[in-house]
Amino acid sequence: MSNTAAEYDAVINVCKDLFMKKTHDYGTAWRILRLASITDQIFIKAQRIRTLEEKKISKVGEDITGEYIGIVNYCVIGMMQLETEPGAPVELAPSHVERLFDEKVKETQDLMFAKNHDYGEAWRDMRISSLTDLILMKLLRVKQIEDNEGITLASEGIKANYQDILNYSVFALIKLGIK
């Protein structure tokens, strides 16, 4: 019997630990990024994962685990940027960043539990490569929404897609055995 909550929390702890260490090292330089740039960063990471899944060899010696962690953290950055006032300073206090990180992850985890209930943890029977493909599809949707200046007729917005991408990445990391 699996314990999704504990596994999810363990993965998030790994991601958050790296995020906060980078916040210490770099500050919040990511605040300068526009939403489209964040989406493109996530796209680059997802595309690299797909390339490594297909080619089975990494020329730079880094596996897909770090890329999934990066996707989780960029999704959190994207959600933070979506909800940070345009005139807010570039540099945010680490304690504020940590509070925002926890808030965005909590909202996303709550969404995951609701969907997990309805879908019966179907992700556990999926291939990691399918999770990668779903992430890439969601990113193409986000790019289209961004190109449409955020206007949708019948679709979820950017935040909901970032949340799904984050959750798919956590599922992949669970399946990869991150603890």
N, C-alpha and C positions, 0 to 999 in steps of 0.2 A: 504494500500500500504506500503510495507516494504522499508526501506532505508538501503540496504546492506552495503554501504560505511560507514555510521555512526555507524551501529551495529558492523561492522568489526573493525573499529577504537576504539570503546569503549572496545571491548574484548582485543584488542592488548594493550590498555592503562593499563588494569588490569594486563596483563601478563608482560608487560615491567616494571611496577611499582614494582612488586615482584622481577623481574630479577635484577633490579638496586639496590634494597634494599639488595638482597643477594650478589651482587657484592661488595657493601659496607662492608657487614659483613664478607665475605669469600675471597674477592679478586677474581682473576680468576683461582682459583684452578682447575676448569674444564679443563683448558688448558692441564693438564697432561693426560687427557683421549684420548685414541686412538679412531678412528672412530667406530670400532666394539663395544667398550664399550658404546659409546653414543647410538648406535643403540640398544644395549641390555637394556640400561636404559629406552629408549622409549618403548621397547617391554614389560618390566616389568610393566610399567604404563598402557599400553593398555591392557595387560592381566588381571591386577587388575580390570580395568573398566569392562571388559567382565565378570569376575567372579562375581563382584557386581551386574551386570545386571542380571545374571542368578540366583544368590542366594538371591538377594534382601535384604541382611543384611551385614552390615560392623561390624566386631568384634573390629576394632580399632576406630570406630566412625568418619571416614573421608569419605566424599562422593566423587563422581566421578569428581566433578568440579575441585578440586585441581589437580587431575591426568591429566585432559585435559590441564590445565594451564601448568603443568610440561611438557607435550608433546610439546606444543607450544615452550616453552623455550628451551628444549633440541634440537628441530629441528633447532632453531636459532643457538644454540651452534654448532651443527653438520655442518651447512653451514659455520659458522665462521671458524671452524677447517679445513674444506675442502679447504678454500682459504687463510689460514694463512701459511706463510712460515714455513717450518719445524724447522728452527733455531731461530724462533721468541721467545722472552722471555715468560716464563710462566705467569708472572704478566704483565697485560696490564692496562693502565690508564683507569679509569672509563669513561672519556670523549670519548676515542677511542672505548671502548666497546659499549657505547651508540650509537655512530655513526655507528658502524658495525651492531648493532641490527636493527637500523632504516633502513639501506641499505638492509639487508636481508629480512626484513618484506615488504619493498616497492616492491622489486623484486617479492616476493611471492604474494603480493596483486595484482600486475599488472597481474600476471599469472591467479589468481582467476577471475579477471574481464573479461579477454579474454575467459576463459572456461565458466564462468557464462553466457556470451553472447551466446555462442554456445549451451549450455545445458539448457538455460532458467530457471536458478535457480532451477533445479530439486531437489537439496539438501533440499529445504524447505519442500518437500513432503516425504522425507526419514525419517525413524526411526533413532533415535540416535544409537540404537544397530547396524544398518547397517553401520553407519559411523565408529563405533568401529571395525566392521569386515573388512571394507575397510582399515583402519589403520593397522590392524594386517596383512592383505594380503600384503600391501605395505612394511611392515617391513620384512616379509619373503622374498620378492623380494630383498630388500636391503641386507639382510644377504647373499643371494645367490650371488649377485654382489660382495659383500666384499669377499666371499669365492673364487670367480673367479678373485680376485685381480683387480676389477674395469673394467674388460674387458666384454663388451656386444657385441652381434652380431646385435640385432635388437631392443634393449630396451633403454629406457631413463636411465640416470645414477642415481647415488645416490642423487645428489642435487635435481633433479626433483621429486624424491620420497619423500624426506624430505619436499619439498614444498607442495606436495599433502597432506601429513600427517598433516602438519601445518594447511593448509586450512580446511581439514576435522575436525580438532580439534576446530578451530574457529567456524565452522558451528555448531558443537555440543554445544559449549558454548553459541552461539546465541540462539539456540533452548532451552537451559537450563535457559535462561533469564539473563545471566551475563551482567552487564552494568557498 
